[in-house]
Amino acid sequence: MNKLLRLFTWMGTLALLGMLPSVAWAQQCTAPHALTAQGPDKITFDPSIAVGTTIWTGTVVVATSHGQCAGGTYVINLEGTRAYQGNNLYASGISGISYRLKFQTSMCAMDWWPTKCPLYRWGPGISGHTLLVELVKTGPIVSGGKLKGRFARWFVNGADFANYSWAGVTTVESIKPTCTVATPSVSVALGAVPRSQFTGVGSTSDAQGFDITLQCGGGDAALTTGVHVTLTDQVKPGNRTDTLSLTPQSTAKGVGIQVLREGEAIKYGADSAEAGNENQWLAGEAANGVFKIPLTAHYIQTEETVSAGTADGRATFTLNYQ
C-alpha cells in the first residue's frame, strides 16, 4: 500500500510539472540570499585522535534573510562550497580537518549535504534556522586554523539561490603543541675523506653531526606532541635500506651515506606523513618551545673497491605529529 501511494504521488508531481511555465525553473534571484551562520569563537581538539573521529559537533544559528529573490516553485540543491571529500564531507581549509552539515531545524530536507529539497513553492524570503555542523579528522593534522568565509549554498539549475558564510571567525586549535620546521633545508658537509680510511665493506668515515630544528607552541603547557619522522631517499624513493643512494652527478664509487640517530643507522621510507608509515620513527615528545632532533651522518663502504670522487646524497624528512 505504501509503495502504491508513493507511486501515485510521484505521478501527480509529473503532471504538475507539465503545467508549470518554464520560467519556474529559471533562477529567480537578482542577488542570492546572503545567509550568515554564527559559530563559536574557538574550537579545541586533540590532533592524536584517529582519522574519522568527530572533533566537534555544534549547532549554528542562521539569521532570517530577505534577499532579492522572487518566490517560485523549485527543486533546491544543497551543498558545501569547499572541495568535496566524499562521505558528505567538505574540506575546511584546515589540513586534516573536514566538515559536514545538515539542517537542524525542520526544513525541506534533513539529510547530510549534498542533498536536495523536493519540488516546493518557495516565498521571497528564507526564515531563520539552525544548521548542525561537524568537524571530522580526515588526515594528518599539522596545525589548527580558522573557519571563515563562504562554506555552503542553495542552488537552482546551477545558479545560486542562497549562500552561507561564517558571521565571524572561528579559531580551531590543538590542545597539544603544534610544530613548524625552523630548518626546512639542512646541508651536511661530510668533508674530504681519504680513500685509505675505507678498509672493507661496512667500514665508515667519521660521523658529522647536524640537527633538525622545530618551533612548537600553541598547546597546553602540560602537554606534549609526539614527533614522528620519516627520511626518504630522493634519488631512489623506493629505497628501504639504511644506506642513502648517491646522486647521479657523484663520481665516487663503492660508497653510500648513512644517517644515524643515537648511533643506529636510519632506514628510509616513503615520503608520507601518514601515521605508521614504513620506517617512521619517534624523535621524541615536543613541548612548547624549540625542539631539536640531533642526528649524525657518515660515508659507508658498500663495495669491495672504492673509487675517489664526489659523493653527494639527497634525502627529505617528513613529520607526523601524534
Contacts in CASP RR format, 6 or more apart in sequence:
PFRMAT RR
TARGET T0000
AUTHOR 0000-0000-0000
METHOD contacts of the structure
MODEL  1
MNKLLRLFTWMGTLALLGMLPSVAWAQQCTAPHALTAQGPDKITFDPSIA
VGTTIWTGTVVVATSHGQCAGGTYVINLEGTRAYQGNNLYASGISGISYR
LKFQTSMCAMDWWPTKCPLYRWGPGISGHTLLVELVKTGPIVSGGKLKGR
FARWFVNGADFANYSWAGVTTVESIKPTCTVATPSVSVALGAVPRSQFTG
VGSTSDAQGFDITLQCGGGDAALTTGVHVTLTDQVKPGNRTDTLSLTPQS
TAKGVGIQVLREGEAIKYGADSAEAGNENQWLAGEAANGVFKIPLTAHYI
QTEETVSAGTADGRATFTLNYQ
13 119 0 8 1.000
16 119 0 8 1.000
17 119 0 8 1.000
20 73 0 8 1.000
24 72 0 8 1.000
24 73 0 8 1.000
24 74 0 8 1.000
25 74 0 8 1.000
25 156 0 8 1.000
25 157 0 8 1.000
26 157 0 8 1.000
27 156 0 8 1.000
27 157 0 8 1.000
27 158 0 8 1.000
27 159 0 8 1.000
27 160 0 8 1.000
27 161 0 8 1.000
28 69 0 8 1.000
28 70 0 8 1.000
28 71 0 8 1.000
28 72 0 8 1.000
28 74 0 8 1.000
28 156 0 8 1.000
28 161 0 8 1.000
29 67 0 8 1.000
29 68 0 8 1.000
29 69 0 8 1.000
29 70 0 8 1.000
29 159 0 8 1.000
29 160 0 8 1.000
29 161 0 8 1.000
30 68 0 8 1.000
30 69 0 8 1.000
31 67 0 8 1.000
31 68 0 8 1.000
31 69 0 8 1.000
32 67 0 8 1.000
32 69 0 8 1.000
32 153 0 8 1.000
32 154 0 8 1.000
32 160 0 8 1.000
32 161 0 8 1.000
32 162 0 8 1.000
32 163 0 8 1.000
33 65 0 8 1.000
33 66 0 8 1.000
33 67 0 8 1.000
33 69 0 8 1.000
33 125 0 8 1.000
33 126 0 8 1.000
33 154 0 8 1.000
33 161 0 8 1.000
33 162 0 8 1.000
33 163 0 8 1.000
34 65 0 8 1.000
34 67 0 8 1.000
34 162 0 8 1.000
34 163 0 8 1.000
34 165 0 8 1.000
35 62 0 8 1.000
35 63 0 8 1.000
35 65 0 8 1.000
35 126 0 8 1.000
35 162 0 8 1.000
35 163 0 8 1.000
35 164 0 8 1.000
35 165 0 8 1.000
36 62 0 8 1.000
36 63 0 8 1.000
36 164 0 8 1.000
36 165 0 8 1.000
36 166 0 8 1.000
36 167 0 8 1.000
37 60 0 8 1.000
37 61 0 8 1.000
37 62 0 8 1.000
37 131 0 8 1.000
37 133 0 8 1.000
37 151 0 8 1.000
37 164 0 8 1.000
37 165 0 8 1.000
37 166 0 8 1.000
37 167 0 8 1.000
38 60 0 8 1.000
38 61 0 8 1.000
38 62 0 8 1.000
38 166 0 8 1.000
38 167 0 8 1.000
38 168 0 8 1.000
39 60 0 8 1.000
39 133 0 8 1.000
39 147 0 8 1.000
39 166 0 8 1.000
39 167 0 8 1.000
39 168 0 8 1.000
39 170 0 8 1.000
40 58 0 8 1.000
40 170 0 8 1.000
41 170 0 8 1.000
41 171 0 8 1.000
42 170 0 8 1.000
42 171 0 8 1.000
42 172 0 8 1.000
42 173 0 8 1.000
43 55 0 8 1.000
43 56 0 8 1.000
43 135 0 8 1.000
43 170 0 8 1.000
43 171 0 8 1.000
43 172 0 8 1.000
43 173 0 8 1.000
44 172 0 8 1.000
44 173 0 8 1.000
44 174 0 8 1.000
44 175 0 8 1.000
45 55 0 8 1.000
45 56 0 8 1.000
45 135 0 8 1.000
45 137 0 8 1.000
45 141 0 8 1.000
45 172 0 8 1.000
45 173 0 8 1.000
45 174 0 8 1.000
45 175 0 8 1.000
46 174 0 8 1.000
46 175 0 8 1.000
46 176 0 8 1.000
47 137 0 8 1.000
47 141 0 8 1.000
47 174 0 8 1.000
47 176 0 8 1.000
47 178 0 8 1.000
47 225 0 8 1.000
47 321 0 8 1.000
47 322 0 8 1.000
48 176 0 8 1.000
48 225 0 8 1.000
48 226 0 8 1.000
48 321 0 8 1.000
48 322 0 8 1.000
49 55 0 8 1.000
49 137 0 8 1.000
50 137 0 8 1.000
51 137 0 8 1.000
51 138 0 8 1.000
51 139 0 8 1.000
52 136 0 8 1.000
52 137 0 8 1.000
52 138 0 8 1.000
53 136 0 8 1.000
53 137 0 8 1.000
54 134 0 8 1.000
54 135 0 8 1.000
54 136 0 8 1.000
55 97 0 8 1.000
55 134 0 8 1.000
55 135 0 8 1.000
55 136 0 8 1.000
55 137 0 8 1.000
55 172 0 8 1.000
56 134 0 8 1.000
56 135 0 8 1.000
56 172 0 8 1.000
57 132 0 8 1.000
57 133 0 8 1.000
57 134 0 8 1.000
57 135 0 8 1.000
58 132 0 8 1.000
58 133 0 8 1.000
58 134 0 8 1.000
59 104 0 8 1.000
59 130 0 8 1.000
59 131 0 8 1.000
59 132 0 8 1.000
59 133 0 8 1.000
60 130 0 8 1.000
60 131 0 8 1.000
60 133 0 8 1.000
61 128 0 8 1.000
61 130 0 8 1.000
62 128 0 8 1.000
62 129 0 8 1.000
62 130 0 8 1.000
62 131 0 8 1.000
62 164 0 8 1.000
63 128 0 8 1.000
64 125 0 8 1.000
64 126 0 8 1.000
64 127 0 8 1.000
64 128 0 8 1.000
65 125 0 8 1.000
65 126 0 8 1.000
65 128 0 8 1.000
65 162 0 8 1.000
66 124 0 8 1.000
66 125 0 8 1.000
67 124 0 8 1.000
67 125 0 8 1.000
67 126 0 8 1.000
69 124 0 8 1.000
69 125 0 8 1.000
69 161 0 8 1.000
69 162 0 8 1.000
70 124 0 8 1.000
71 121 0 8 1.000
71 122 0 8 1.000
71 123 0 8 1.000
71 124 0 8 1.000
71 125 0 8 1.000
72 121 0 8 1.000
72 122 0 8 1.000
72 123 0 8 1.000
73 119 0 8 1.000
73 120 0 8 1.000
73 121 0 8 1.000
73 122 0 8 1.000
74 117 0 8 1.000
74 119 0 8 1.000
74 120 0 8 1.000
74 122 0 8 1.000
74 156 0 8 1.000
74 161 0 8 1.000
75 116 0 8 1.000
75 117 0 8 1.000
75 118 0 8 1.000
75 119 0 8 1.000
75 120 0 8 1.000
75 156 0 8 1.000
76 108 0 8 1.000
76 116 0 8 1.000
76 117 0 8 1.000
76 120 0 8 1.000
76 122 0 8 1.000
76 154 0 8 1.000
76 155 0 8 1.000
76 156 0 8 1.000
76 161 0 8 1.000
77 114 0 8 1.000
77 115 0 8 1.000
77 116 0 8 1.000
77 117 0 8 1.000
77 154 0 8 1.000
77 155 0 8 1.000
77 156 0 8 1.000
77 158 0 8 1.000
78 109 0 8 1.000
78 113 0 8 1.000
78 114 0 8 1.000
78 115 0 8 1.000
78 116 0 8 1.000
78 117 0 8 1.000
78 152 0 8 1.000
78 153 0 8 1.000
78 154 0 8 1.000
79 113 0 8 1.000
79 114 0 8 1.000
79 152 0 8 1.000
79 153 0 8 1.000
79 155 0 8 1.000
80 90 0 8 1.000
80 101 0 8 1.000
80 113 0 8 1.000
80 114 0 8 1.000
80 151 0 8 1.000
80 152 0 8 1.000
80 153 0 8 1.000
81 90 0 8 1.000
81 150 0 8 1.000
81 151 0 8 1.000
81 152 0 8 1.000
81 153 0 8 1.000
81 163 0 8 1.000
82 90 0 8 1.000
82 91 0 8 1.000
82 92 0 8 1.000
82 93 0 8 1.000
82 99 0 8 1.000
82 151 0 8 1.000
83 90 0 8 1.000
83 91 0 8 1.000
84 90 0 8 1.000
84 91 0 8 1.000
84 114 0 8 1.000
85 91 0 8 1.000
85 98 0 8 1.000
85 138 0 8 1.000
88 100 0 8 1.000
88 112 0 8 1.000
88 113 0 8 1.000
88 114 0 8 1.000
89 98 0 8 1.000
89 99 0 8 1.000
89 100 0 8 1.000
89 136 0 8 1.000
89 138 0 8 1.000
90 98 0 8 1.000
90 99 0 8 1.000
90 100 0 8 1.000
90 151 0 8 1.000
91 98 0 8 1.000
92 98 0 8 1.000
92 99 0 8 1.000
92 135 0 8 1.000
92 147 0 8 1.000
92 172 0 8 1.000
93 145 0 8 1.000
94 141 0 8 1.000
94 144 0 8 1.000
94 145 0 8 1.000
94 146 0 8 1.000
94 147 0 8 1.000
94 172 0 8 1.000
95 139 0 8 1.000
95 140 0 8 1.000
95 141 0 8 1.000
95 142 0 8 1.000
95 143 0 8 1.000
95 144 0 8 1.000
96 137 0 8 1.000
96 138 0 8 1.000
96 139 0 8 1.000
96 140 0 8 1.000
96 141 0 8 1.000
97 135 0 8 1.000
97 136 0 8 1.000
97 137 0 8 1.000
97 138 0 8 1.000
97 141 0 8 1.000
97 144 0 8 1.000
97 172 0 8 1.000
98 135 0 8 1.000
98 136 0 8 1.000
98 138 0 8 1.000
99 133 0 8 1.000
99 134 0 8 1.000
99 135 0 8 1.000
99 136 0 8 1.000
99 147 0 8 1.000
99 151 0 8 1.000
100 112 0 8 1.000
100 113 0 8 1.000
100 133 0 8 1.000
100 134 0 8 1.000
100 136 0 8 1.000
101 112 0 8 1.000
101 113 0 8 1.000
101 131 0 8 1.000
101 132 0 8 1.000
101 133 0 8 1.000
101 134 0 8 1.000
101 151 0 8 1.000
101 152 0 8 1.000
102 109 0 8 1.000
102 110 0 8 1.000
102 111 0 8 1.000
102 112 0 8 1.000
102 113 0 8 1.000
102 115 0 8 1.000
102 131 0 8 1.000
102 132 0 8 1.000
103 109 0 8 1.000
103 110 0 8 1.000
103 129 0 8 1.000
103 130 0 8 1.000
103 131 0 8 1.000
103 132 0 8 1.000
104 129 0 8 1.000
104 130 0 8 1.000
104 131 0 8 1.000
104 132 0 8 1.000
105 128 0 8 1.000
105 129 0 8 1.000
105 130 0 8 1.000
107 117 0 8 1.000
107 129 0 8 1.000
108 117 0 8 1.000
108 118 0 8 1.000
108 120 0 8 1.000
109 115 0 8 1.000
109 116 0 8 1.000
109 117 0 8 1.000
109 118 0 8 1.000
113 152 0 8 1.000
126 162 0 8 1.000
131 152 0 8 1.000
131 164 0 8 1.000
135 172 0 8 1.000
140 273 0 8 1.000
140 274 0 8 1.000
140 275 0 8 1.000
140 320 0 8 1.000
140 321 0 8 1.000
141 174 0 8 1.000
141 321 0 8 1.000
142 178 0 8 1.000
142 273 0 8 1.000
142 319 0 8 1.000
142 321 0 8 1.000
143 174 0 8 1.000
143 178 0 8 1.000
143 180 0 8 1.000
144 172 0 8 1.000
144 173 0 8 1.000
144 174 0 8 1.000
144 178 0 8 1.000
145 171 0 8 1.000
145 172 0 8 1.000
145 173 0 8 1.000
146 169 0 8 1.000
146 170 0 8 1.000
146 171 0 8 1.000
146 172 0 8 1.000
147 166 0 8 1.000
147 169 0 8 1.000
147 170 0 8 1.000
147 172 0 8 1.000
148 166 0 8 1.000
148 168 0 8 1.000
148 169 0 8 1.000
148 170 0 8 1.000
149 165 0 8 1.000
149 166 0 8 1.000
150 163 0 8 1.000
150 164 0 8 1.000
150 165 0 8 1.000
151 164 0 8 1.000
151 165 0 8 1.000
151 166 0 8 1.000
152 163 0 8 1.000
152 164 0 8 1.000
153 160 0 8 1.000
153 161 0 8 1.000
153 162 0 8 1.000
153 163 0 8 1.000
153 164 0 8 1.000
154 160 0 8 1.000
154 161 0 8 1.000
154 162 0 8 1.000
154 163 0 8 1.000
155 161 0 8 1.000
173 218 0 8 1.000
173 219 0 8 1.000
174 218 0 8 1.000
174 219 0 8 1.000
174 225 0 8 1.000
175 219 0 8 1.000
175 220 0 8 1.000
175 223 0 8 1.000
176 219 0 8 1.000
176 220 0 8 1.000
176 223 0 8 1.000
176 224 0 8 1.000
176 225 0 8 1.000
176 321 0 8 1.000
177 216 0 8 1.000
177 217 0 8 1.000
177 218 0 8 1.000
177 219 0 8 1.000
177 223 0 8 1.000
177 224 0 8 1.000
177 225 0 8 1.000
177 286 0 8 1.000
177 287 0 8 1.000
177 288 0 8 1.000
177 289 0 8 1.000
178 216 0 8 1.000
178 217 0 8 1.000
178 218 0 8 1.000
178 219 0 8 1.000
178 225 0 8 1.000
178 321 0 8 1.000
179 214 0 8 1.000
179 215 0 8 1.000
179 216 0 8 1.000
179 217 0 8 1.000
179 225 0 8 1.000
179 227 0 8 1.000
179 286 0 8 1.000
179 291 0 8 1.000
179 319 0 8 1.000
179 321 0 8 1.000
180 214 0 8 1.000
180 215 0 8 1.000
180 216 0 8 1.000
181 212 0 8 1.000
181 213 0 8 1.000
181 214 0 8 1.000
181 319 0 8 1.000
182 213 0 8 1.000
182 214 0 8 1.000
182 215 0 8 1.000
182 290 0 8 1.000
183 211 0 8 1.000
183 212 0 8 1.000
183 213 0 8 1.000
186 210 0 8 1.000
186 211 0 8 1.000
186 212 0 8 1.000
188 208 0 8 1.000
188 209 0 8 1.000
188 210 0 8 1.000
188 297 0 8 1.000
189 208 0 8 1.000
190 205 0 8 1.000
190 208 0 8 1.000
190 257 0 8 1.000
190 297 0 8 1.000
190 298 0 8 1.000
190 299 0 8 1.000
190 311 0 8 1.000
191 208 0 8 1.000
193 205 0 8 1.000
193 206 0 8 1.000
193 299 0 8 1.000
195 306 0 8 1.000
195 307 0 8 1.000
195 308 0 8 1.000
197 203 0 8 1.000
197 205 0 8 1.000
198 205 0 8 1.000
198 255 0 8 1.000
198 299 0 8 1.000
198 301 0 8 1.000
198 306 0 8 1.000
199 301 0 8 1.000
200 301 0 8 1.000
200 304 0 8 1.000
201 301 0 8 1.000
201 302 0 8 1.000
201 303 0 8 1.000
201 304 0 8 1.000
202 300 0 8 1.000
202 301 0 8 1.000
202 302 0 8 1.000
203 300 0 8 1.000
203 301 0 8 1.000
204 258 0 8 1.000
204 298 0 8 1.000
204 299 0 8 1.000
204 300 0 8 1.000
204 301 0 8 1.000
205 298 0 8 1.000
205 299 0 8 1.000
205 300 0 8 1.000
206 298 0 8 1.000
207 260 0 8 1.000
207 296 0 8 1.000
207 297 0 8 1.000
207 298 0 8 1.000
208 296 0 8 1.000
208 297 0 8 1.000
208 298 0 8 1.000
209 294 0 8 1.000
209 295 0 8 1.000
209 296 0 8 1.000
209 297 0 8 1.000
210 294 0 8 1.000
210 295 0 8 1.000
210 296 0 8 1.000
210 297 0 8 1.000
211 292 0 8 1.000
211 293 0 8 1.000
211 294 0 8 1.000
211 295 0 8 1.000
212 229 0 8 1.000
212 283 0 8 1.000
212 292 0 8 1.000
212 293 0 8 1.000
212 295 0 8 1.000
212 317 0 8 1.000
213 290 0 8 1.000
213 291 0 8 1.000
213 292 0 8 1.000
213 293 0 8 1.000
214 227 0 8 1.000
214 286 0 8 1.000
214 290 0 8 1.000
214 291 0 8 1.000
214 292 0 8 1.000
214 293 0 8 1.000
214 319 0 8 1.000
215 289 0 8 1.000
215 290 0 8 1.000
215 291 0 8 1.000
216 225 0 8 1.000
216 286 0 8 1.000
216 287 0 8 1.000
216 288 0 8 1.000
216 289 0 8 1.000
216 290 0 8 1.000
216 291 0 8 1.000
217 288 0 8 1.000
217 289 0 8 1.000
218 288 0 8 1.000
219 288 0 8 1.000
221 287 0 8 1.000
221 288 0 8 1.000
223 287 0 8 1.000
224 285 0 8 1.000
224 286 0 8 1.000
224 287 0 8 1.000
225 285 0 8 1.000
225 286 0 8 1.000
225 321 0 8 1.000
225 322 0 8 1.000
226 282 0 8 1.000
226 283 0 8 1.000
226 284 0 8 1.000
226 285 0 8 1.000
226 286 0 8 1.000
226 321 0 8 1.000
226 322 0 8 1.000
227 282 0 8 1.000
227 283 0 8 1.000
227 284 0 8 1.000
227 285 0 8 1.000
227 286 0 8 1.000
227 291 0 8 1.000
227 293 0 8 1.000
227 319 0 8 1.000
227 320 0 8 1.000
227 321 0 8 1.000
228 275 0 8 1.000
228 276 0 8 1.000
228 280 0 8 1.000
228 281 0 8 1.000
228 282 0 8 1.000
228 283 0 8 1.000
228 319 0 8 1.000
228 320 0 8 1.000
228 321 0 8 1.000
228 322 0 8 1.000
229 280 0 8 1.000
229 281 0 8 1.000
229 282 0 8 1.000
229 283 0 8 1.000
229 293 0 8 1.000
229 317 0 8 1.000
229 318 0 8 1.000
229 319 0 8 1.000
229 320 0 8 1.000
230 269 0 8 1.000
230 270 0 8 1.000
230 271 0 8 1.000
230 272 0 8 1.000
230 273 0 8 1.000
230 277 0 8 1.000
230 278 0 8 1.000
230 279 0 8 1.000
230 280 0 8 1.000
230 281 0 8 1.000
230 317 0 8 1.000
230 318 0 8 1.000
230 320 0 8 1.000
231 259 0 8 1.000
231 266 0 8 1.000
231 268 0 8 1.000
231 269 0 8 1.000
231 279 0 8 1.000
231 315 0 8 1.000
231 316 0 8 1.000
231 317 0 8 1.000
232 268 0 8 1.000
232 269 0 8 1.000
232 270 0 8 1.000
232 271 0 8 1.000
232 315 0 8 1.000
232 316 0 8 1.000
232 317 0 8 1.000
232 318 0 8 1.000
233 239 0 8 1.000
233 244 0 8 1.000
233 245 0 8 1.000
233 268 0 8 1.000
233 269 0 8 1.000
233 314 0 8 1.000
233 315 0 8 1.000
234 313 0 8 1.000
234 314 0 8 1.000
234 315 0 8 1.000
234 316 0 8 1.000
235 244 0 8 1.000
235 245 0 8 1.000
235 246 0 8 1.000
235 247 0 8 1.000
235 248 0 8 1.000
235 313 0 8 1.000
235 314 0 8 1.000
236 245 0 8 1.000
237 270 0 8 1.000
237 271 0 8 1.000
238 268 0 8 1.000
238 269 0 8 1.000
238 270 0 8 1.000
239 245 0 8 1.000
239 268 0 8 1.000
239 269 0 8 1.000
240 267 0 8 1.000
240 268 0 8 1.000
240 269 0 8 1.000
240 278 0 8 1.000
240 279 0 8 1.000
241 267 0 8 1.000
241 268 0 8 1.000
242 258 0 8 1.000
242 265 0 8 1.000
242 266 0 8 1.000
242 267 0 8 1.000
242 268 0 8 1.000
243 256 0 8 1.000
243 257 0 8 1.000
243 258 0 8 1.000
243 265 0 8 1.000
243 300 0 8 1.000
243 302 0 8 1.000
244 256 0 8 1.000
244 257 0 8 1.000
244 258 0 8 1.000
244 259 0 8 1.000
244 268 0 8 1.000
244 313 0 8 1.000
244 315 0 8 1.000
245 256 0 8 1.000
245 313 0 8 1.000
246 252 0 8 1.000
246 255 0 8 1.000
246 256 0 8 1.000
246 257 0 8 1.000
246 311 0 8 1.000
246 312 0 8 1.000
246 313 0 8 1.000
247 312 0 8 1.000
247 313 0 8 1.000
247 314 0 8 1.000
249 310 0 8 1.000
249 312 0 8 1.000
250 309 0 8 1.000
250 310 0 8 1.000
250 311 0 8 1.000
250 312 0 8 1.000
250 313 0 8 1.000
251 307 0 8 1.000
251 309 0 8 1.000
251 310 0 8 1.000
252 306 0 8 1.000
252 307 0 8 1.000
252 308 0 8 1.000
252 309 0 8 1.000
252 310 0 8 1.000
252 311 0 8 1.000
253 303 0 8 1.000
253 305 0 8 1.000
253 306 0 8 1.000
253 307 0 8 1.000
254 301 0 8 1.000
254 302 0 8 1.000
254 303 0 8 1.000
254 305 0 8 1.000
254 306 0 8 1.000
254 307 0 8 1.000
255 299 0 8 1.000
255 300 0 8 1.000
255 301 0 8 1.000
255 302 0 8 1.000
255 303 0 8 1.000
255 306 0 8 1.000
255 311 0 8 1.000
256 299 0 8 1.000
256 300 0 8 1.000
256 302 0 8 1.000
256 311 0 8 1.000
257 297 0 8 1.000
257 298 0 8 1.000
257 299 0 8 1.000
257 300 0 8 1.000
257 311 0 8 1.000
257 313 0 8 1.000
258 265 0 8 1.000
258 266 0 8 1.000
258 297 0 8 1.000
258 298 0 8 1.000
258 299 0 8 1.000
258 300 0 8 1.000
259 265 0 8 1.000
259 266 0 8 1.000
259 295 0 8 1.000
259 296 0 8 1.000
259 297 0 8 1.000
259 315 0 8 1.000
260 266 0 8 1.000
260 295 0 8 1.000
260 296 0 8 1.000
260 297 0 8 1.000
260 298 0 8 1.000
261 281 0 8 1.000
261 283 0 8 1.000
261 293 0 8 1.000
261 294 0 8 1.000
261 295 0 8 1.000
263 296 0 8 1.000
266 279 0 8 1.000
266 281 0 8 1.000
266 295 0 8 1.000
267 279 0 8 1.000
268 279 0 8 1.000
268 315 0 8 1.000
269 277 0 8 1.000
269 278 0 8 1.000
269 279 0 8 1.000
269 280 0 8 1.000
270 277 0 8 1.000
270 278 0 8 1.000
271 316 0 8 1.000
271 318 0 8 1.000
272 318 0 8 1.000
273 318 0 8 1.000
273 319 0 8 1.000
273 320 0 8 1.000
274 320 0 8 1.000
275 320 0 8 1.000
275 322 0 8 1.000
276 320 0 8 1.000
277 318 0 8 1.000
277 320 0 8 1.000
280 320 0 8 1.000
283 293 0 8 1.000
284 291 0 8 1.000
299 311 0 8 1.000
END
